[in-house]
Amino acid sequence: MSRTPPQAENAHRQRGWWIPYTFVAGFAVVLAANGAMLYFALSSFSGLSTKQAYVEGLAYNDRVAEEEAQAALGWTWDLDLAAVEALEPDGLSRVATLRADGRGAEGGPLDGLSLTATVRRPTEQGLDQTLPLRAVGPGLYETRLTFAKPGQWDVVVSARRGEDVFRLRRRLLVE
């Protein structure tokens, strides 16, 4: 009976020897992808800051009633961000003109209103500002804003005439 020398047995690999390594490589790819997503998620989002989230949640029904009263007014508003310019010293700040054009239920311009704009950075505190809008034409109001950084900003324009209040919320992208 002839035996194969031990060197010849070791020189030939068994069929399918690579299959366990494929599983290990697949898990390594999944772990690397999850690690990259975790890194980007933590390094690119500074966190959402909301003061008194619980109290705001309790006032939800009040907000729904306000929105129903606002819809009954029939007012429509267009909000426009015009003439965005970069400020020279830091290069990050932007100056822009915010314009609000209001129309009543019958389509006529909304005059004689008191308007304010509250501008907030959704992910950073300390950059909020509230400014009045001045009337510049029939139903047209505007103000000049300074944005500390480019990116997304939430704008809430409040229009008031007597007891009637209309709030317009928009997210603007400042480049």
Backbone as ProteinMPNN parsed JSONL, in Angstrom:
{"seq_chain_A": "MSRTPPQAENAHRQRGWWIPYTFVAGFAVVLAANGAMLYFALSSFSGLSTKQAYVEGLAYNDRVAEEEAQAALGWTWDLDLAAVEALEPDGLSRVATLRADGRGAEGGPLDGLSLTATVRRPTEQGLDQTLPLRAVGPGLYETRLTFAKPGQWDVVVSARRGEDVFRLRRRLLVE", "coords_chain_A": {"N_chain_A": [[0.832, -1.145, 0.0], [0.591, 2.136, -0.907], [1.645, 5.147, 0.443], [0.925, 8.624, 0.528], [3.345, 11.107, 0.629], [3.726, 13.328, 3.518], [4.225, 16.016, 2.831], [3.013, 16.356, 0.327], [0.277, 16.135, 0.904], [-0.24, 18.461, 2.383], [0.304, 20.389, 0.49], [-1.826, 20.49, -1.215], [-4.851, 22.185, -1.179], [-7.97, 21.994, 0.567], [-11.201, 21.657, -0.953], [-13.22, 24.607, -1.185], [-12.049, 26.115, 0.796], [-11.943, 28.857, 1.071], [-14.413, 29.903, 1.823], [-15.096, 30.478, 4.653], [-13.491, 32.742, 4.982], [-14.742, 34.537, 3.276], [-17.147, 35.089, 4.613], [-16.123, 36.423, 6.87], [-14.908, 38.625, 5.613], [-17.207, 39.854, 4.532], [-18.616, 40.64, 6.874], [-16.707, 42.422, 7.832], [-16.829, 44.451, 5.903], [-19.45, 45.397, 6.356], [-19.199, 46.322, 9.017], [-17.263, 48.349, 8.618], [-18.697, 50.112, 6.943], [-20.827, 50.838, 8.664], [-19.331, 52.066, 10.693], [-18.284, 54.279, 9.274], [-20.691, 55.647, 8.655], [-21.555, 56.259, 11.253], [-19.481, 57.95, 12.11], [-19.778, 60.149, 10.279], [-22.372, 60.951, 10.951], [-22.107, 61.812, 13.613], [-20.193, 63.816, 13.386], [-21.171, 65.75, 11.647], [-23.628, 66.802, 12.448], [-24.821, 69.003, 14.723], [-26.769, 68.768, 16.617], [-30.188, 69.012, 17.587], [-31.762, 71.707, 19.03], [-34.17, 72.416, 21.335], [-36.081, 74.379, 23.358], [-37.78, 73.558, 26.267], [-39.331, 71.209, 25.391], [-41.309, 69.44, 26.294], [-43.335, 71.124, 27.353], [-44.029, 72.511, 25.046], [-45.112, 70.391, 23.614], [-47.413, 69.873, 25.112], [-48.902, 72.097, 24.475], [-49.899, 71.622, 21.992], [-52.595, 71.305, 21.023], [-53.522, 73.923, 21.262], [-52.011, 75.157, 19.275], [-53.041, 73.921, 17.004], [-55.643, 74.979, 16.997], [-55.011, 77.688, 16.596], [-53.965, 77.554, 13.991], [-56.237, 76.784, 12.57], [-57.849, 79.063, 12.912], [-56.249, 80.853, 11.569], [-56.357, 79.848, 8.947], [-59.009, 80.422, 8.403], [-58.939, 83.133, 7.975], [-58.085, 83.482, 5.341], [-55.862, 84.604, 4.202], [-53.014, 84.912, 2.073], [-49.554, 84.416, 1.611], [-46.446, 85.271, 0.116], [-43.09, 84.481, 0.408], [-39.86, 85.703, 0.047], [-36.39, 85.553, -0.527], [-34.018, 87.822, -1.277], [-31.228, 89.258, -3.063], [-28.787, 88.124, -1.892], [-25.75, 88.478, -0.335], [-22.268, 88.004, 0.295], [-20.486, 88.864, 3.247], [-17.478, 90.682, 3.581], [-15.25, 90.56, 5.68], [-15.263, 88.031, 7.218], [-16.24, 86.161, 5.42], [-18.13, 84.162, 5.808], [-20.571, 85.172, 6.776], [-23.733, 86.338, 5.595], [-25.681, 88.763, 3.879], [-28.997, 89.689, 3.292], [-32.134, 90.493, 1.682], [-35.294, 90.174, 2.953], [-38.435, 89.538, 1.725], [-41.93, 89.924, 1.994], [-45.004, 89.229, 0.62], [-48.305, 89.982, 0.849], [-51.663, 88.863, 0.46], [-55.163, 89.32, 0.619], [-58.297, 87.534, 1.346], [-59.946, 88.086, -0.818], [-58.088, 88.647, -2.742], [-56.89, 91.136, -2.814], [-54.254, 93.499, -1.833], [-52.677, 93.176, 1.385], [-52.704, 95.602, 3.618], [-51.514, 97.828, 6.222], [-50.631, 96.21, 8.3], [-48.82, 94.774, 11.074], [-45.706, 93.451, 10.959], [-43.359, 90.945, 11.878], [-40.252, 89.24, 11.696], [-38.85, 86.237, 12.661], [-35.827, 84.724, 12.781], [-34.173, 81.697, 12.748], [-31.537, 79.435, 13.427], [-31.701, 76.066, 12.759], [-30.101, 74.136, 14.037], [-28.351, 75.294, 15.846], [-27.892, 77.213, 18.757], [-28.165, 80.658, 19.79], [-27.898, 82.192, 17.504], [-30.225, 83.327, 16.745], [-32.564, 85.804, 15.629], [-34.815, 88.573, 15.754], [-36.707, 90.634, 13.756], [-38.345, 93.656, 12.668], [-40.586, 94.044, 9.878], [-40.892, 96.378, 7.296], [-43.362, 98.334, 5.598], [-43.299, 98.565, 2.09], [-44.738, 98.876, -0.147], [-47.954, 98.268, -1.756], [-49.264, 95.786, 0.117], [-46.733, 94.715, 0.348], [-43.874, 93.919, 2.163], [-40.696, 94.359, 3.756], [-37.385, 93.517, 5.014], [-33.978, 93.831, 6.094], [-31.624, 91.3, 6.496], [-29.037, 89.708, 8.405], [-27.231, 86.875, 8.057], [-25.455, 84.662, 10.03], [-24.051, 82.427, 9.187], [-23.717, 80.398, 6.228], [-26.251, 78.143, 4.967], [-29.052, 76.203, 6.236], [-31.941, 77.905, 7.399], [-34.59, 78.703, 9.592], [-37.479, 80.566, 9.123], [-39.9, 82.545, 10.62], [-42.6, 84.41, 9.976], [-44.636, 86.768, 11.396], [-47.738, 88.168, 11.055], [-49.822, 90.763, 12.011], [-52.988, 92.141, 12.654], [-54.94, 93.895, 14.578], [-56.871, 91.655, 16.334], [-56.392, 89.588, 14.664], [-54.097, 87.17, 13.636], [-51.446, 85.948, 11.701], [-49.245, 83.389, 10.918], [-46.396, 82.589, 9.161], [-44.377, 80.0, 8.167], [-41.213, 79.11, 7.024], [-38.5, 77.275, 5.615], [-35.376, 78.318, 4.75], [-32.687, 78.28, 2.412], [-29.539, 79.457, 2.619], [-26.944, 80.412, 0.654]], "CA_chain_A": [[0.0, 0.0, 0.0], [1.469, 3.307, -1.016], [1.194, 6.338, 1.16], [1.391, 9.895, -0.007], [4.185, 11.786, 1.617], [3.023, 14.404, 4.215], [4.374, 17.298, 2.13], [2.066, 16.392, -0.786], [-1.064, 16.375, 1.452], [-0.327, 19.873, 2.781], [0.418, 21.249, -0.69], [-3.133, 20.576, -1.867], [-5.885, 22.727, -0.275], [-9.282, 21.388, 0.483], [-12.17, 22.404, -1.732], [-14.056, 25.522, -0.408], [-11.288, 26.675, 1.918], [-12.106, 30.318, 1.086], [-15.765, 30.274, 2.261], [-15.109, 31.198, 5.94], [-12.888, 34.067, 4.803], [-15.753, 35.379, 2.628], [-18.044, 35.575, 5.663], [-15.377, 37.395, 7.673], [-14.765, 39.839, 4.798], [-18.528, 40.489, 4.454], [-18.86, 41.328, 8.146], [-15.772, 43.552, 7.915], [-17.38, 45.528, 5.062], [-20.613, 45.955, 7.068], [-18.686, 47.1, 10.156], [-16.613, 49.552, 8.105], [-19.747, 51.025, 6.477], [-21.504, 51.381, 9.849], [-18.401, 52.994, 11.339], [-18.244, 55.513, 8.486], [-21.948, 56.373, 8.855], [-21.541, 56.779, 12.616], [-18.565, 59.094, 12.128], [-20.385, 61.282, 9.59], [-23.55, 61.402, 11.708], [-21.69, 62.538, 14.814], [-19.342, 64.977, 13.092], [-21.81, 66.747, 10.79], [-24.869, 67.314, 13.023], [-24.509, 69.518, 16.055], [-27.871, 68.477, 17.535], [-31.368, 69.863, 17.53], [-31.982, 72.31, 20.349], [-35.523, 72.897, 21.563], [-36.325, 74.714, 24.752], [-39.028, 73.11, 26.863], [-40.047, 70.365, 24.43], [-42.496, 68.867, 26.937], [-44.359, 72.171, 27.434], [-44.484, 72.745, 23.672], [-45.964, 69.266, 23.259], [-48.706, 70.037, 25.768], [-49.624, 73.196, 23.828], [-50.187, 71.229, 20.613], [-53.989, 71.603, 20.666], [-53.626, 75.375, 21.079], [-51.442, 75.48, 17.964], [-53.994, 73.474, 15.987], [-56.717, 75.978, 16.984], [-54.456, 78.894, 15.961], [-53.859, 77.32, 12.551], [-57.591, 76.803, 12.01], [-58.258, 80.473, 12.858], [-55.437, 81.463, 10.513], [-56.905, 79.406, 7.662], [-60.294, 81.104, 8.21], [-58.683, 84.495, 7.478], [-57.964, 83.437, 3.887], [-54.692, 85.353, 3.751], [-51.923, 84.165, 1.441], [-48.282, 85.147, 1.663], [-45.253, 84.795, -0.585], [-41.873, 84.882, 1.109], [-38.767, 85.654, -0.915], [-35.087, 86.009, -0.044], [-33.394, 88.423, -2.451], [-29.958, 89.981, -2.947], [-27.901, 87.506, -0.9], [-24.358, 88.883, -0.567], [-21.328, 87.608, 1.346], [-19.755, 89.948, 3.896], [-16.059, 90.519, 3.313], [-14.234, 90.193, 6.671], [-15.17, 86.62, 7.566], [-16.603, 85.343, 4.274], [-19.228, 83.253, 6.143], [-21.817, 85.911, 6.969], [-24.47, 86.737, 4.395], [-26.696, 89.799, 4.054], [-30.057, 89.468, 2.31], [-33.399, 91.188, 1.872], [-36.443, 89.281, 3.085], [-39.654, 90.207, 1.252], [-43.197, 89.224, 2.211], [-46.078, 89.808, -0.182], [-49.539, 89.463, 1.405], [-52.935, 89.069, -0.246], [-56.346, 88.966, 1.399], [-59.158, 86.471, 0.827], [-60.467, 88.485, -2.123], [-56.97, 88.852, -3.66], [-56.301, 92.468, -2.685], [-53.076, 93.56, -0.967], [-52.887, 93.323, 2.824], [-51.999, 96.79, 4.106], [-51.772, 98.219, 7.601], [-50.299, 95.122, 9.22], [-47.559, 94.817, 11.798], [-45.011, 92.207, 10.654], [-42.036, 90.669, 12.445], [-39.632, 88.005, 11.219], [-37.932, 85.575, 13.585], [-34.937, 83.874, 12.0], [-33.492, 80.768, 13.649], [-30.71, 78.347, 12.879], [-32.328, 74.894, 13.364], [-29.198, 73.255, 14.774], [-27.445, 76.027, 16.729], [-28.475, 78.282, 19.547], [-27.388, 81.885, 19.868], [-27.86, 82.907, 16.228], [-31.586, 83.777, 16.456], [-32.815, 87.243, 15.587], [-36.182, 88.984, 15.441], [-36.657, 91.954, 13.12], [-39.617, 94.128, 12.09], [-40.638, 94.274, 8.433], [-41.542, 97.666, 7.016], [-44.158, 98.353, 4.371], [-42.615, 99.236, 0.974], [-45.673, 98.962, -1.258], [-49.238, 97.649, -1.428], [-49.15, 94.39, 0.53], [-45.341, 94.281, 0.273], [-43.097, 94.27, 3.352], [-39.342, 93.816, 3.666], [-36.368, 93.837, 6.017], [-32.619, 93.406, 5.748], [-31.167, 90.297, 7.457], [-27.653, 89.228, 8.373], [-27.118, 85.466, 8.437], [-24.105, 84.45, 10.546], [-23.424, 81.331, 8.451], [-24.559, 79.844, 5.165], [-26.931, 76.895, 5.325], [-30.499, 76.258, 6.417], [-32.476, 78.801, 8.424], [-36.047, 78.718, 9.708], [-38.021, 81.918, 9.222], [-41.303, 82.637, 11.007], [-43.107, 85.772, 9.808], [-45.915, 86.969, 12.079], [-48.481, 89.345, 10.595], [-50.876, 91.038, 12.992], [-53.895, 93.275, 12.483], [-55.908, 93.768, 15.657], [-56.874, 90.322, 16.939], [-56.034, 88.607, 13.639], [-52.662, 86.843, 13.574], [-51.084, 84.962, 10.682], [-47.831, 83.003, 11.017], [-45.887, 81.894, 7.974], [-43.111, 79.333, 8.484], [-40.479, 78.621, 5.869], [-37.077, 76.951, 5.767], [-34.651, 78.932, 3.654], [-31.307, 77.863, 2.227], [-28.683, 80.598, 2.332], [-25.677, 79.908, 0.117]], "C_chain_A": [[0.89, 1.225, 0.0], [0.825, 4.482, -0.295], [1.745, 7.565, 0.497], [2.259, 10.565, 1.05], [3.429, 12.949, 2.254], [3.136, 15.758, 3.514], [3.346, 17.428, 1.008], [0.648, 16.644, -0.287], [-1.249, 17.847, 1.805], [-0.292, 20.808, 1.586], [-0.931, 21.422, -1.382], [-4.176, 21.06, -0.852], [-7.201, 22.005, -0.507], [-10.213, 22.278, -0.328], [-13.014, 23.283, -0.819], [-13.351, 26.137, 0.79], [-11.534, 28.164, 2.106], [-13.447, 30.773, 1.658], [-15.767, 30.953, 3.635], [-14.511, 32.606, 5.826], [-13.864, 35.043, 4.136], [-16.726, 35.923, 3.663], [-17.362, 36.649, 6.512], [-15.225, 38.703, 6.9], [-16.102, 40.575, 4.68], [-18.861, 41.244, 5.727], [-17.935, 42.522, 8.31], [-16.274, 44.728, 7.081], [-18.565, 46.187, 5.765], [-20.156, 46.814, 8.243], [-18.02, 48.391, 9.705], [-17.657, 50.571, 7.631], [-20.491, 51.644, 7.659], [-20.615, 52.366, 10.599], [-18.318, 54.317, 10.601], [-19.53, 56.317, 8.671], [-22.031, 56.969, 10.255], [-20.642, 58.0, 12.722], [-19.211, 60.317, 11.48], [-21.6, 61.826, 10.333], [-23.137, 62.233, 12.908], [-20.886, 63.794, 14.506], [-20.052, 66.058, 12.291], [-23.085, 67.339, 11.37], [-24.608, 67.732, 14.462], [-25.649, 69.3, 17.052], [-29.0, 69.476, 17.411], [-31.627, 70.409, 18.918], [-33.39, 72.897, 20.41], [-35.688, 73.167, 23.04], [-37.701, 74.21, 25.149], [-39.886, 72.288, 25.893], [-41.326, 69.793, 25.025], [-43.636, 69.883, 26.975], [-44.901, 72.479, 26.044], [-45.4, 71.612, 23.202], [-47.345, 69.371, 23.886], [-49.553, 71.116, 25.099], [-50.007, 72.87, 22.386], [-51.614, 71.587, 20.189], [-54.211, 73.096, 20.477], [-53.094, 75.783, 19.705], [-52.372, 75.057, 16.83], [-55.14, 74.48, 15.875], [-56.241, 77.279, 16.328], [-54.379, 78.724, 14.446], [-55.222, 77.285, 11.877], [-58.105, 78.236, 11.895], [-57.507, 81.201, 11.747], [-55.972, 81.089, 9.13], [-58.223, 80.112, 7.364], [-60.105, 82.533, 7.702], [-58.606, 84.537, 5.959], [-56.783, 84.223, 3.348], [-53.687, 84.41, 3.096], [-50.68, 85.042, 1.42], [-47.247, 84.455, 0.799], [-44.053, 85.341, 0.163], [-40.702, 84.68, 0.162], [-37.498, 86.204, -0.264], [-34.328, 86.52, -1.26], [-32.062, 89.072, -2.08], [-29.076, 89.427, -1.835], [-26.465, 87.846, -1.271], [-23.499, 88.402, 0.595], [-20.671, 88.866, 1.92], [-18.269, 89.663, 3.803], [-15.204, 90.003, 4.467], [-14.138, 88.698, 6.961], [-15.51, 85.694, 6.405], [-17.752, 84.379, 4.536], [-20.562, 83.974, 6.214], [-22.414, 86.321, 5.628], [-25.472, 87.818, 4.776], [-27.712, 89.609, 2.94], [-31.26, 90.317, 2.655], [-34.513, 90.156, 1.882], [-37.684, 90.063, 2.706], [-40.856, 89.315, 1.496], [-44.28, 89.969, 1.442], [-47.386, 89.167, 0.271], [-50.768, 89.832, 0.601], [-54.068, 88.587, 0.648], [-57.16, 87.882, 0.727], [-59.696, 86.802, -0.56], [-59.368, 88.807, -3.128], [-56.322, 90.218, -3.587], [-55.106, 92.471, -1.746], [-53.459, 93.771, 0.498], [-52.043, 94.484, 3.327], [-52.343, 97.029, 5.568], [-51.509, 97.133, 8.623], [-48.983, 95.404, 9.937], [-46.884, 93.462, 11.6], [-43.671, 92.131, 11.38], [-41.551, 89.338, 11.882], [-38.682, 87.493, 12.289], [-37.138, 84.565, 12.773], [-34.129, 83.017, 12.969], [-32.647, 79.78, 12.855], [-31.218, 77.067, 13.532], [-31.401, 74.074, 14.26], [-28.267, 73.968, 15.733], [-28.199, 77.1, 17.486], [-27.572, 79.51, 19.472], [-27.311, 82.679, 18.581], [-29.234, 83.458, 15.845], [-31.649, 85.3, 16.433], [-34.267, 87.503, 15.214], [-36.127, 90.421, 14.942], [-38.039, 92.354, 12.626], [-39.488, 94.259, 10.571], [-41.382, 95.58, 8.208], [-42.276, 97.57, 5.684], [-43.407, 99.141, 3.302], [-43.519, 99.369, -0.246], [-46.978, 98.312, -0.854], [-49.074, 96.153, -1.131], [-47.736, 93.857, 0.55], [-44.564, 94.82, 1.464], [-41.7, 93.679, 3.192], [-38.476, 94.255, 4.837], [-35.033, 93.304, 5.526], [-32.11, 92.487, 6.861], [-29.678, 90.033, 7.293], [-27.646, 87.802, 8.897], [-25.67, 85.21, 8.835], [-23.337, 83.393, 9.758], [-24.302, 80.955, 7.276], [-25.204, 78.552, 5.646], [-28.418, 77.105, 5.493], [-30.866, 77.139, 7.598], [-33.987, 78.675, 8.405], [-36.495, 80.152, 9.91], [-39.5, 81.81, 9.581], [-41.697, 84.101, 10.904], [-44.481, 85.84, 10.464], [-46.525, 88.27, 11.59], [-49.664, 89.536, 11.538], [-51.66, 92.285, 12.577], [-54.992, 93.097, 13.521], [-55.775, 92.411, 16.321], [-56.435, 89.24, 15.948], [-54.514, 88.429, 13.581], [-52.462, 85.756, 12.536], [-49.599, 84.673, 10.823], [-47.462, 82.17, 9.797], [-44.526, 81.318, 8.338], [-42.489, 78.81, 7.212], [-39.065, 78.254, 6.279], [-36.373, 77.478, 4.524], [-33.225, 78.387, 3.608], [-30.505, 79.083, 1.797], [-27.341, 80.059, 1.879], [-24.625, 80.974, 0.079]], "O_chain_A": [[1.819, 1.339, 0.799], [-0.369, 4.752, -0.421], [2.859, 7.573, -0.026], [1.919, 10.572, 2.233], [2.558, 13.523, 1.6], [2.214, 16.569, 3.603], [2.853, 18.53, 0.766], [-0.127, 17.303, -0.979], [-2.31, 18.416, 1.548], [-0.813, 21.921, 1.666], [-1.143, 22.419, -2.071], [-4.369, 20.441, 0.194], [-7.496, 21.494, -1.587], [-10.037, 23.495, -0.383], [-13.491, 22.809, 0.212], [-14.008, 26.631, 1.706], [-11.346, 28.68, 3.208], [-13.595, 31.959, 1.954], [-16.431, 31.981, 3.759], [-14.965, 33.539, 6.488], [-13.816, 36.244, 4.404], [-17.096, 37.096, 3.603], [-17.972, 37.67, 6.83], [-15.396, 39.78, 7.473], [-16.126, 41.805, 4.724], [-19.34, 42.376, 5.666], [-18.341, 43.538, 8.873], [-16.158, 45.879, 7.504], [-18.673, 47.413, 5.769], [-20.669, 47.915, 8.443], [-18.195, 49.427, 10.345], [-17.513, 51.766, 7.89], [-20.758, 52.846, 7.659], [-21.096, 53.388, 11.088], [-18.285, 55.374, 11.232], [-19.475, 57.537, 8.826], [-22.532, 58.081, 10.419], [-21.011, 58.985, 13.363], [-19.198, 61.403, 12.06], [-21.83, 63.036, 10.342], [-23.757, 63.258, 13.191], [-20.9, 64.741, 15.292], [-19.576, 67.193, 12.258], [-23.59, 68.316, 10.817], [-24.224, 66.92, 15.303], [-25.496, 69.624, 18.229], [-28.771, 70.659, 17.155], [-31.703, 69.646, 19.882], [-33.743, 73.772, 19.619], [-35.462, 72.289, 23.874], [-38.676, 74.424, 24.429], [-41.032, 72.641, 25.617], [-42.331, 69.676, 24.323], [-44.777, 69.544, 26.664], [-46.103, 72.685, 25.88], [-46.359, 71.854, 22.47], [-48.34, 69.0, 23.263], [-50.782, 71.06, 25.149], [-50.401, 73.765, 21.638], [-51.813, 72.12, 19.098], [-55.002, 73.5, 19.625], [-53.665, 76.654, 19.05], [-52.48, 75.749, 15.817], [-55.566, 74.802, 14.766], [-56.995, 77.902, 15.581], [-54.695, 79.652, 13.702], [-55.352, 77.711, 10.729], [-58.728, 78.59, 10.895], [-58.068, 82.061, 11.069], [-56.029, 81.937, 8.239], [-58.532, 80.377, 6.202], [-61.003, 83.088, 7.07], [-59.018, 85.523, 5.347], [-56.715, 84.482, 2.147], [-53.53, 83.262, 3.511], [-50.759, 86.257, 1.233], [-47.173, 83.227, 0.748], [-44.007, 86.521, 0.508], [-40.562, 83.622, -0.452], [-37.54, 87.199, 0.459], [-34.025, 85.751, -2.172], [-31.815, 89.391, -0.917], [-28.662, 90.164, -0.94], [-26.011, 87.544, -2.375], [-23.945, 88.392, 1.742], [-20.343, 89.802, 1.191], [-17.849, 88.513, 3.934], [-14.459, 89.048, 4.248], [-13.038, 88.145, 6.952], [-15.095, 84.535, 6.414], [-18.307, 83.823, 3.588], [-21.578, 83.445, 5.762], [-21.702, 86.609, 4.666], [-26.043, 87.79, 5.866], [-27.345, 89.395, 1.785], [-31.392, 90.801, 3.779], [-34.661, 89.368, 0.947], [-37.966, 91.116, 3.279], [-40.817, 88.111, 1.243], [-44.449, 91.179, 1.592], [-47.576, 87.961, 0.109], [-50.904, 90.957, 0.121], [-53.947, 87.577, 1.342], [-56.781, 87.367, -0.325], [-59.881, 85.908, -1.386], [-59.667, 89.2, -4.256], [-55.3, 90.446, -4.234], [-54.95, 91.551, -0.943], [-54.436, 94.453, 0.808], [-50.823, 94.372, 3.448], [-53.329, 96.504, 6.085], [-52.104, 97.136, 9.7], [-48.149, 96.174, 9.461], [-47.42, 92.436, 12.02], [-42.947, 93.121, 11.481], [-42.342, 88.43, 11.627], [-37.815, 88.226, 12.765], [-37.705, 83.664, 12.155], [-33.488, 83.53, 13.886], [-33.011, 79.357, 11.758], [-31.179, 76.968, 14.758], [-31.878, 73.382, 15.159], [-27.454, 73.313, 16.384], [-29.039, 77.804, 16.926], [-26.39, 79.419, 19.14], [-26.709, 83.752, 18.567], [-29.401, 83.996, 14.751], [-30.892, 85.985, 17.122], [-34.869, 86.746, 14.453], [-35.582, 91.306, 15.602], [-38.823, 91.5, 12.213], [-38.411, 94.548, 10.052], [-42.389, 95.849, 8.863], [-41.878, 96.839, 4.778], [-42.932, 100.247, 3.56], [-43.105, 99.917, -1.268], [-47.108, 97.847, 0.279], [-48.782, 95.361, -2.028], [-47.541, 92.658, 0.751], [-44.588, 96.019, 1.745], [-41.532, 92.629, 2.572], [-38.78, 95.215, 5.545], [-34.974, 92.437, 4.653], [-32.157, 92.852, 8.036], [-29.132, 90.121, 6.193], [-28.013, 87.553, 10.045], [-24.755, 85.507, 8.067], [-22.111, 83.453, 9.669], [-25.514, 81.17, 7.318], [-24.753, 77.945, 6.617], [-28.984, 78.062, 4.965], [-30.211, 77.129, 8.64], [-34.597, 78.554, 7.343], [-35.963, 80.867, 10.759], [-40.256, 81.082, 8.937], [-41.193, 84.939, 11.652], [-45.379, 85.066, 10.129], [-45.918, 89.335, 11.693], [-50.408, 88.598, 11.825], [-51.096, 93.315, 12.21], [-55.871, 92.249, 13.365], [-54.705, 92.052, 16.811], [-56.143, 88.112, 16.345], [-53.757, 89.396, 13.492], [-53.202, 84.773, 12.491], [-48.783, 85.594, 10.846], [-48.125, 81.191, 9.456], [-43.629, 82.045, 8.765], [-43.15, 78.148, 6.412], [-38.5, 78.858, 7.19], [-36.727, 77.131, 3.397], [-32.635, 78.073, 4.642], [-30.759, 79.669, 0.744], [-26.672, 79.337, 2.619], [-23.499, 80.716, -0.346]]}, "name": "protein", "num_of_chains": 1, "seq": "MSRTPPQAENAHRQRGWWIPYTFVAGFAVVLAANGAMLYFALSSFSGLSTKQAYVEGLAYNDRVAEEEAQAALGWTWDLDLAAVEALEPDGLSRVATLRADGRGAEGGPLDGLSLTATVRRPTEQGLDQTLPLRAVGPGLYETRLTFAKPGQWDVVVSARRGEDVFRLRRRLLVE"}
